[in-house]
Amino acid sequence: SYMLYPYQRTGVDFLKAHHGALLADSVGLGKTLQTLTACHEMPEARNILVFCPAILKHQWLAELAKFYPDTTGTVIEGTQAQRIKQWGGDQRFTIANYELLLRDFTVIASRERDVVIADESTRISNPRAKQSKAIKKIPAKCRYALSGTPYNNKPDDIWNVMDWLEPGVLGSWWSFMQEYCIRNHWNAVVGYRNLDMLKEKIAPYMIRRTKEEVLTELPDIVTTEVP
């Protein structure tokens, strides 16, 4: 396996130990590498589906090629006929942008996946959005969400992601709103409560490290003087 920093090794082991997990390391700490490595170390995971923003599709494929060159991967793109063929391929990693969740839903949901990954998982945080509902209907043995944005600034953003990772863990949307959100009489969320309790419920499924926390593990930045 690729040489990882100790904190990345911890992240990989955390993912492997869970059927549903949120990797919420801050930007630049290698969430993609940790996730690819976790999947790589699970030989039973033959059929892995990655959803990410369109702009990151080829980045995922590039990282796969860099770290695990023997592993097959396909980015889904092109006409519908081309995409249907790609969806049916036997590559280990299938990488798609979120928009295809709705466009190609029937073909995506027709087979169970060993792992489904939601990168930039704030994209599935609105429980009323069609994309957020669609991803929950894809049969999967393991589900991993990746996010560099801490959810603590908007707790209502975490309900759908957690409900996808571990169905029912935060109760129904309605009971969650009652428990943790303060609303005015127009029903708009104006504040939050019981956040310690919420943190406690999420803690077993979530790992988050910041640059400051892992600074000692990271190499010194090498600066080169350019004449």
KEKE-3310 file (N, C-alpha, C; in steps of 0.2 Angstrom, whole numbers, plus 5000, padded with zeros to 4 digits):
npx = (5004:5002:5013:5008:5004:5004:4992:4984:4984:4976:4964:4961:4960:4949:4938:4938:4933:4920:4903:4897:4903:4909:4921:4929:4940:4950:4953:4966:4972:4972:4960:4955:4965:4965:4953:4953:4963:4958:4947:4955:4962:4951:4948:4937:4929:4923:4916:4915:4908:4909:4903:4905:4908:4907:4919:4929:4930:4940:4951:4950:4951:4964:4971:4969:4976:4989:4992:4987:4990:4987:4974:4958:4948:4934:4928:4912:4905:4899:4887:4871:4870:4883:4886:4878:4884:4896:4892:4889:4901:4915:4924:4934:4933:4920:4917:4908:4898:4887:4876:4872:4866:4853:4850:4854:4848:4840:4848:4859:4854:4851:4859:4868:4881:4897:4904:4898:4903:4902:4908:4913:4901:4891:4884:4873:4866:4853:4838:4827:4830:4831:4843:4848:4839:4839:4852:4851:4844:4851:4857:4869:4884:4893:4895:4902:4905:4913:4919:4926:4921:4917:4902:4897:4894:4881:4870:4858:4862:4868:4859:4853:4865:4870:4859:4859:4871:4870:4856:4842:4849:4849:4836:4819:4818:4809:4808:4822:4823:4815:4822:4835:4834:4830:4816:4807:4791:4788:4793:4806:4823:4831:4841:4851:4850:4855:4867:4878:4873:4870:4883:4888:4880:4884:4898:4903:4903:4911:4926:4937:4951:4961:4973:4981:4981:4988:5000:5013:5016:5017:5027:5041:5038:5045:5054:5058:5070:5067:5076)
npy = (4994:5012:5024:5031:5046:5045:5050:5049:5035:5032:5037:5029:5017:5020:5022:5009:5002:5005:5004:5015:5031:5047:5056:5070:5078:5093:5104:5098:5088:5075:5067:5060:5051:5044:5038:5030:5021:5015:5008:5000:4992:4983:4969:4963:4973:4976:4984:5000:5015:5032:5048:5065:5082:5088:5095:5088:5075:5070:5072:5063:5051:5053:5053:5040:5033:5037:5033:5019:5011:4999:4997:4997:5010:5021:5036:5042:5048:5058:5053:5047:5034:5030:5032:5022:5011:5012:5012:4999:4993:4983:4989:4993:5005:5017:5033:5047:5062:5072:5076:5066:5056:5058:5059:5046:5037:5025:5015:5016:5012:4999:4989:4982:4991:4989:4999:5015:5032:5048:5063:5079:5081:5090:5092:5083:5087:5093:5088:5088:5089:5082:5075:5072:5063:5053:5047:5040:5029:5020:5004:4998:4991:4998:5015:5030:5047:5062:5077:5094:5104:5110:5104:5110:5123:5124:5115:5108:5104:5092:5082:5074:5068:5060:5052:5045:5038:5031:5025:5032:5036:5049:5050:5055:5068:5078:5075:5078:5092:5097:5094:5099:5112:5129:5138:5152:5160:5159:5148:5147:5143:5149:5147:5136:5121:5110:5105:5098:5086:5082:5081:5071:5060:5060:5057:5043:5040:5049:5057:5069:5080:5094:5105:5111:5101:5090:5095:5092:5080:5083:5086:5099:5114:5116:5128:5136:5146:5156:5162)
npz = (5000:4998:5005:5019:5029:5047:5052:5041:5040:5051:5047:5036:5042:5051:5041:5036:5046:5047:5041:5037:5035:5039:5033:5037:5036:5036:5021:5010:5016:5011:5008:4997:4994:5006:5006:4994:4997:5008:5001:4992:5001:5005:4999:4995:4991:4976:4967:4966:4968:4964:4968:4963:4962:4945:4941:4948:4944:4935:4942:4953:4945:4941:4953:4957:4947:4950:4963:4964:4952:4946:4947:4940:4933:4928:4921:4920:4906:4891:4878:4881:4878:4877:4891:4897:4893:4899:4913:4914:4914:4920:4928:4943:4950:4948:4942:4944:4940:4951:4945:4936:4944:4944:4930:4925:4933:4934:4928:4937:4949:4948:4951:4965:4975:4981:4988:4990:4987:4993:4988:4993:5001:5005:4994:4995:5005:5007:5012:5004:4991:4975:4971:4983:4988:4979:4980:4991:4987:4981:4981:4993:5001:5009:5014:5011:5016:5011:5016:5017:5023:5039:5047:5058:5057:5052:5057:5052:5040:5041:5043:5032:5026:5037:5038:5027:5028:5039:5041:5050:5061:5066:5069:5062:5050:5054:5068:5071:5068:5078:5089:5088:5081:5082:5078:5070:5070:5057:5053:5050:5052:5066:5075:5085:5096:5109:5104:5109:5112:5099:5093:5100:5095:5082:5083:5083:5070:5063:5057:5060:5056:5058:5049:5058:5069:5063:5059:5064:5058:5045:5030:5031:5022:5007:5000:4985:4978:4964:4951)
capx = (5000:5005:5015:5004:5006:5001:4985:4980:4983:4971:4958:4960:4957:4942:4934:4937:4930:4913:4899:4894:4907:4910:4928:4928:4947:4950:4956:4973:4974:4972:4954:4954:4970:4963:4947:4956:4967:4953:4944:4961:4963:4946:4948:4930:4925:4925:4912:4915:4905:4911:4900:4909:4907:4910:4926:4934:4930:4946:4956:4949:4954:4972:4974:4969:4981:4995:4993:4985:4990:4984:4967:4954:4943:4931:4924:4906:4904:4897:4880:4867:4871:4890:4886:4875:4889:4901:4889:4889:4908:4917:4930:4933:4930:4916:4917:4902:4896:4881:4870:4871:4862:4846:4849:4855:4846:4838:4854:4864:4851:4849:4864:4871:4888:4901:4905:4897:4907:4899:4914:4910:4895:4886:4879:4867:4863:4846:4834:4821:4833:4830:4849:4849:4834:4841:4858:4849:4840:4856:4859:4876:4886:4897:4894:4907:4904:4919:4918:4931:4918:4914:4895:4895:4891:4874:4868:4853:4865:4871:4854:4853:4871:4870:4853:4861:4877:4867:4848:4838:4853:4847:4828:4816:4819:4805:4810:4828:4822:4812:4827:4841:4834:4825:4813:4803:4784:4787:4796:4813:4828:4835:4846:4851:4851:4857:4872:4883:4870:4871:4890:4889:4877:4888:4905:4905:4903:4914:4933:4939:4957:4963:4980:4985:4982:4993:5006:5020:5017:5018:5034:5042:5037:5051:5053:5064:5071:5067:5079)
capy = (5000:5018:5026:5036:5049:5042:5052:5046:5028:5032:5039:5023:5012:5022:5020:5001:4999:5007:5003:5021:5035:5054:5059:5077:5082:5100:5103:5097:5082:5069:5063:5056:5046:5039:5034:5026:5016:5010:5003:4996:4987:4979:4966:4961:4979:4976:4988:5006:5021:5038:5054:5071:5088:5087:5097:5084:5068:5068:5072:5056:5046:5054:5050:5032:5031:5039:5029:5012:5011:4993:4997:5000:5016:5024:5042:5042:5054:5057:5053:5043:5027:5029:5031:5016:5006:5013:5010:4992:4990:4979:4993:4993:5012:5021:5040:5051:5069:5071:5077:5059:5053:5059:5057:5039:5034:5018:5011:5016:5009:4992:4984:4984:4993:4987:5005:5022:5037:5055:5068:5086:5078:5095:5091:5079:5089:5096:5082:5089:5089:5076:5071:5069:5057:5048:5043:5035:5023:5015:4999:4998:4988:5003:5022:5035:5054:5066:5084:5098:5110:5107:5105:5113:5130:5123:5108:5105:5101:5085:5076:5069:5065:5055:5047:5041:5034:5026:5027:5032:5037:5055:5050:5058:5075:5082:5075:5081:5099:5098:5092:5103:5118:5134:5141:5157:5157:5158:5141:5148:5141:5155:5146:5129:5119:5103:5103:5093:5079:5080:5079:5064:5055:5059:5056:5037:5039:5054:5058:5076:5083:5100:5105:5112:5095:5085:5099:5089:5074:5085:5088:5106:5116:5117:5134:5136:5153:5156:5168)
capz = (5000:4997:5011:5022:5036:5053:5053:5036:5041:5056:5043:5032:5047:5053:5036:5035:5052:5047:5035:5035:5039:5037:5033:5037:5037:5032:5014:5009:5021:5007:5009:4992:4995:5012:5004:4989:5001:5012:4996:4990:5006:5006:4992:4994:4987:4969:4963:4970:4965:4967:4966:4965:4957:4939:4941:4952:4941:4932:4948:4956:4941:4941:4959:4957:4942:4953:4969:4963:4944:4943:4948:4935:4934:4923:4922:4916:4902:4884:4877:4886:4875:4880:4898:4899:4892:4905:4919:4914:4913:4926:4931:4950:4952:4943:4945:4941:4944:4955:4940:4933:4949:4941:4923:4924:4940:4933:4927:4943:4955:4946:4954:4972:4975:4987:4991:4987:4990:4991:4989:4994:5002:5006:4988:4996:5012:5007:5011:4999:4984:4971:4971:4990:4989:4974:4982:4996:4984:4978:4986:4994:5007:5013:5011:5014:5014:5012:5017:5020:5027:5045:5047:5064:5056:5050:5059:5048:5034:5042:5044:5027:5025:5042:5037:5021:5030:5044:5041:5056:5067:5069:5069:5056:5049:5058:5075:5071:5068:5084:5094:5087:5078:5085:5073:5072:5068:5050:5053:5047:5057:5068:5080:5087:5103:5111:5100:5112:5111:5092:5092:5103:5091:5076:5084:5081:5062:5059:5059:5057:5058:5054:5047:5065:5073:5060:5057:5066:5053:5038:5029:5030:5015:5003:4995:4980:4975:4957:4949)
cpx = (5004:5007:5011:5007:5002:4993:4981:4979:4977:4964:4956:4957:4950:4937:4933:4933:4922:4910:4896:4899:4908:4917:4928:4935:4946:4954:4963:4976:4974:4966:4953:4959:4968:4957:4949:4959:4963:4950:4949:4962:4957:4945:4941:4926:4927:4922:4911:4913:4906:4907:4904:4906:4910:4917:4931:4934:4936:4952:4956:4952:4962:4975:4974:4975:4988:4996:4992:4985:4987:4977:4963:4949:4941:4928:4918:4905:4901:4890:4877:4869:4878:4890:4883:4880:4894:4899:4890:4896:4910:4923:4928:4930:4926:4915:4912:4901:4889:4875:4868:4866:4855:4845:4850:4853:4844:4843:4858:4861:4849:4854:4867:4878:4891:4902:4902:4900:4903:4905:4910:4902:4889:4881:4873:4864:4856:4842:4828:4823:4832:4837:4850:4845:4837:4847:4856:4845:4845:4858:4867:4878:4889:4895:4899:4906:4911:4917:4923:4928:4915:4906:4893:4892:4883:4872:4863:4856:4867:4865:4854:4859:4871:4865:4855:4867:4874:4860:4845:4842:4851:4839:4826:4818:4815:4807:4817:4827:4819:4817:4832:4840:4828:4822:4808:4796:4783:4790:4803:4818:4832:4840:4846:4852:4853:4863:4877:4880:4871:4878:4891:4886:4881:4895:4907:4906:4907:4921:4934:4946:4958:4971:4984:4986:4987:4999:5013:5021:5019:5025:5035:5041:5043:5050:5059:5064:5071:5070:5075)
cpy = (5006:5020:5032:5039:5045:5044:5050:5039:5027:5033:5033:5018:5013:5020:5012:4998:5000:5005:5010:5026:5042:5056:5066:5081:5088:5099:5102:5092:5075:5064:5058:5050:5041:5035:5029:5020:5012:5005:4998:4990:4982:4975:4964:4967:4979:4981:4994:5011:5027:5044:5060:5076:5087:5089:5093:5077:5066:5068:5065:5051:5047:5052:5043:5030:5032:5034:5021:5011:5004:4992:5000:5005:5019:5030:5041:5048:5053:5056:5048:5035:5025:5028:5025:5010:5006:5011:5003:4988:4986:4982:4993:5000:5015:5028:5044:5058:5068:5072:5070:5055:5053:5057:5050:5035:5027:5013:5010:5011:5002:4987:4987:4986:4990:4993:5011:5027:5044:5060:5074:5084:5083:5095:5087:5081:5091:5090:5082:5089:5082:5071:5068:5063:5051:5043:5038:5029:5018:5010:4998:4995:4993:5010:5026:5042:5058:5073:5088:5103:5107:5109:5109:5120:5130:5116:5104:5102:5094:5080:5071:5065:5059:5050:5043:5036:5029:5028:5026:5035:5044:5056:5053:5065:5079:5081:5078:5089:5101:5098:5098:5110:5123:5138:5147:5155:5157:5151:5141:5146:5147:5154:5138:5127:5112:5100:5098:5086:5077:5078:5072:5059:5054:5056:5049:5036:5044:5055:5065:5078:5089:5100:5106:5106:5090:5089:5095:5083:5077:5087:5096:5108:5118:5123:5135:5143:5153:5163:5172)
cpz = (5000:5004:5013:5028:5041:5053:5047:5037:5046:5052:5039:5037:5050:5047:5035:5040:5052:5040:5032:5039:5035:5038:5032:5038:5033:5025:5014:5013:5017:5008:5004:4992:5001:5010:4998:4992:5005:5007:4994:4995:5008:4999:4990:4990:4980:4965:4967:4966:4968:4964:4968:4961:4951:4938:4944:4949:4939:4937:4951:4952:4941:4947:4960:4953:4946:4959:4968:4955:4942:4944:4943:4937:4928:4925:4917:4913:4895:4884:4881:4884:4878:4887:4900:4898:4898:4911:4920:4914:4920:4929:4939:4953:4946:4946:4941:4944:4946:4950:4937:4937:4946:4934:4921:4930:4939:4932:4933:4948:4954:4949:4961:4971:4981:4991:4987:4991:4988:4993:4989:4995:5004:5000:4990:5003:5013:5006:5006:4992:4981:4971:4978:4991:4984:4977:4987:4994:4981:4983:4987:5001:5012:5010:5015:5011:5015:5012:5020:5024:5033:5045:5053:5063:5054:5051:5055:5042:5035:5042:5038:5025:5030:5041:5031:5024:5035:5046:5048:5062:5070:5069:5062:5056:5053:5066:5076:5072:5075:5090:5094:5084:5081:5079:5075:5070:5061:5048:5050:5053:5059:5073:5081:5094:5103:5106:5103:5111:5104:5090:5094:5099:5085:5077:5082:5074:5059:5062:5056:5060:5054:5053:5054:5068:5070:5058:5058:5061:5046:5036:5029:5023:5012:4999:4991:4977:4967:4955:4944)
residu = (SER:TYR:MET:LEU:TYR:PRO:TYR:GLN:ARG:THR:GLY:VAL:ASP:PHE:LEU:LYS:ALA:HIS:HIS:GLY:ALA:LEU:LEU:ALA:ASP:SER:VAL:GLY:LEU:GLY:LYS:THR:LEU:GLN:THR:LEU:THR:ALA:CYS:HIS:GLU:MET:PRO:GLU:ALA:ARG:ASN:ILE:LEU:VAL:PHE:CYS:PRO:ALA:ILE:LEU:LYS:HIS:GLN:TRP:LEU:ALA:GLU:LEU:ALA:LYS:PHE:TYR:PRO:ASP:THR:THR:GLY:THR:VAL:ILE:GLU:GLY:THR:GLN:ALA:GLN:ARG:ILE:LYS:GLN:TRP:GLY:GLY:ASP:GLN:ARG:PHE:THR:ILE:ALA:ASN:TYR:GLU:LEU:LEU:LEU:ARG:ASP:PHE:THR:VAL:ILE:ALA:SER:ARG:GLU:ARG:ASP:VAL:VAL:ILE:ALA:ASP:GLU:SER:THR:ARG:ILE:SER:ASN:PRO:ARG:ALA:LYS:GLN:SER:LYS:ALA:ILE:LYS:LYS:ILE:PRO:ALA:LYS:CYS:ARG:TYR:ALA:LEU:SER:GLY:THR:PRO:TYR:ASN:ASN:LYS:PRO:ASP:ASP:ILE:TRP:ASN:VAL:MET:ASP:TRP:LEU:GLU:PRO:GLY:VAL:LEU:GLY:SER:TRP:TRP:SER:PHE:MET:GLN:GLU:TYR:CYS:ILE:ARG:ASN:HIS:TRP:ASN:ALA:VAL:VAL:GLY:TYR:ARG:ASN:LEU:ASP:MET:LEU:LYS:GLU:LYS:ILE:ALA:PRO:TYR:MET:ILE:ARG:ARG:THR:LYS:GLU:GLU:VAL:LEU:THR:GLU:LEU:PRO:ASP:ILE:VAL:THR:THR:GLU:VAL:PRO)
# end
